[in-house]
Each structure stands twice: as C-alpha cells, then as structure tokens.
Amino acid sequence: MKIYGFVVIMVAVAFAFAPAKSNAQGHYAVKLTSPVAGQVLYAGQQIMVEWKHRLPNIPLAGCESELWLSLDGGRTFTWNAFLAPTSTSLLWTVPNTPTNSTVLDIRFGCDLHYPESYAPQPASMFTIAKTQ
C-alpha cells in the first residue's frame, strides 16, 4: 500500500510541474521561406530572412521569437537575434563564416505560459560563401 501511495504522489507532482504547453491552445509551427535550400549568400550581403508561422492561441505578452544560426548543418546553434513574437522577417547581414551547411532555427516561447519551442529548418540549408 505504501508503494501505491508513493506512485500516486509522484504522478500528482509530475502533473503539477508538467510544461505549460499542455494547457496551451494549439501549437507553434514555422517554415522558412527565404533563404531557400541551396541558395548561395555572400559574406557582408544584406538579405531579408523570411518565414511563415502559426502561433498558439495564447496571449502574447511575455512571448518572443528568436532566430538562431548554425554553421554545421544544425548540430550546434550560435548566433541569435531576439524578435517580437509576431515577427516574420529580419534584415540580416550575412557573416563572414563560409560554410556549405547553414541552417536557421526560428524559436518561439513565452515567460511562464509557453515553453521555448525549437524549429530548426534543415530542409532549407544554404551556403555562405566568401565575398567575391
């Protein structure tokens, strides 16, 4: 009987600390539209990074979007920019970091009521080349 009581308490604690997303309406989804897969960008070039997203049906106070950069095909993400939660574009200066495997991750999250959601875009991998 002691084990049963312990299990019931542990289940109750797990639900008490479950991510807020389980109570949120809908979920976050995003698709990068620019740059496109295989596109070659040049160091120093300014481009408009653009995406389409579906935000959860929640109050957006305390929410933000973040754009993260990977130079190794999405294994690690380093550079980032913080944006308004409804942002769908960013004017970006391409860094001087040549690579054939650039991936962007467009994240979304809210303080306390929606966990940070990762959305790497490996299907839209592009190249950063040295300035010609």
Phi and psi in degrees as a GROMACS rama.xvg file:
@    title "Ramachandran Plot"
@    xaxis  label "Phi"
@    yaxis  label "Psi"
@TYPE xy
-64.2745  -38.079  LYS-2
-66.1987  -41.6052  ILE-3
-59.7165  -45.2598  TYR-4
-62.563  -39.9045  GLY-5
-64.1592  -42.9547  PHE-6
-63.6791  -43.626  VAL-7
-60.8954  -43.3715  VAL-8
-63.7074  -43.0231  ILE-9
-64.448  -39.8786  MET-10
-64.0926  -42.3922  VAL-11
-62.8781  -41.4809  ALA-12
-65.6351  -41.1698  VAL-13
-60.2439  -43.0866  ALA-14
-67.7271  -34.5178  PHE-15
-65.3103  -32.9136  ALA-16
-106.467  13.7489  PHE-17
-63.7672  149.964  ALA-18
-56.7233  146.481  PRO-19
-61.5364  -22.9589  ALA-20
-57.2857  -31.3311  LYS-21
-63.3641  -21.9626  SER-22
-97.6027  -6.48003  ASN-23
-77.9761  156.738  ALA-24
-97.4782  115.944  GLN-25
82.4335  -176.378  GLY-26
-142.133  167.182  HIS-27
-88.3345  134.298  TYR-28
-142.903  144.154  ALA-29
-146.777  149.978  VAL-30
-139.417  122.619  LYS-31
-69.1126  130.628  LEU-32
-110.006  -19.8242  THR-33
-157.753  128.045  SER-34
-73.4457  162.575  PRO-35
-99.7392  163.684  VAL-36
-55.1535  131.941  ALA-37
83.6736  -7.73814  GLY-38
-64.5198  143.435  GLN-39
-105.209  121.368  VAL-40
-111.063  155.312  LEU-41
-116.091  141.653  TYR-42
-51.6354  131.99  ALA-43
90.0542  -16.007  GLY-44
-67.7433  142.761  GLN-45
-101.948  127.08  GLN-46
-132.14  159.789  ILE-47
-95.5053  111.584  MET-48
-81.6166  128.706  VAL-49
-134.184  149.036  GLU-50
-151.835  162.265  TRP-51
-114.108  141.248  LYS-52
-140.439  161.69  HIS-53
-122.488  116.105  ARG-54
-91.4525  151.735  LEU-55
-65.5065  155.448  PRO-56
-82.9521  77.5805  ASN-57
-138.977  162.108  ILE-58
-63.597  136.41  PRO-59
-91.9102  3.72168  LEU-60
-61.9636  131.408  ALA-61
81.3154  6.30898  GLY-62
-98.9878  158.773  CYS-63
-155.691  159.158  GLU-64
-109.389  153.855  SER-65
-136.357  141.877  GLU-66
-111.771  120.713  LEU-67
-114.849  148.666  TRP-68
-115.86  133.221  LEU-69
-119.427  134.46  SER-70
-105.298  3.30669  LEU-71
-127.021  37.6863  ASP-72
76.322  12.8001  GLY-73
100.737  6.00997  GLY-74
-72.4125  -39.7053  ARG-75
-136.016  149.999  THR-76
-123.278  134.235  PHE-77
-119.511  -77.6631  THR-78
-65.6111  144.405  TRP-79
-147.894  160.257  ASN-80
-131.891  139.876  ALA-81
-98.4878  134.141  PHE-82
-133.891  163.488  LEU-83
-62.5197  149.627  ALA-84
-62.152  -26.1178  PRO-85
-92.3633  0.896985  THR-86
-60.5277  141.975  SER-87
-130.811  13.3663  THR-88
-162.052  162.577  SER-89
-154.974  128.908  LEU-90
-77.7163  119.02  LEU-91
-123.466  134.804  TRP-92
-93.7355  119.803  THR-93
-65.6036  127.941  VAL-94
-74.9831  161.292  PRO-95
-86.0148  67.7273  ASN-96
-136.914  75.2628  THR-97
-55.8466  133.861  PRO-98
-164.707  153.715  THR-99
-98.0466  2.7819  ASN-100
-134.732  57.9005  SER-101
-85.3526  130.619  THR-102
-131.797  139.372  VAL-103
-106.404  146.993  LEU-104
-121.858  122.085  ASP-105
-109.304  103.029  ILE-106
-98.3561  160.371  ARG-107
-145.025  141.807  PHE-108
-170.576  164.96  GLY-109
-135.281  139.12  CYS-110
-55.7922  125.773  ASP-111
70.8881  -32.2644  LEU-112
-118.36  3.17379  HIS-113
-156.628  119.8  TYR-114
-67.7089  154.482  PRO-115
-60.5802  127.764  GLU-116
-110.95  124.614  SER-117
-89.3028  141.773  TYR-118
-144.689  65.1072  ALA-119
-61.8483  150.32  PRO-120
-118.026  61.1939  GLN-121
-66.0727  -21.3912  PRO-122
-70.7721  -12.5463  ALA-123
-113.824  36.4016  SER-124
-63.5648  135.532  MET-125
-133.286  176.818  PHE-126
-112.485  141.33  THR-127
-111.632  120.761  ILE-128
-111.251  159.76  ALA-129
-64.4165  150.864  LYS-130
-61.6949  136.763  THR-131
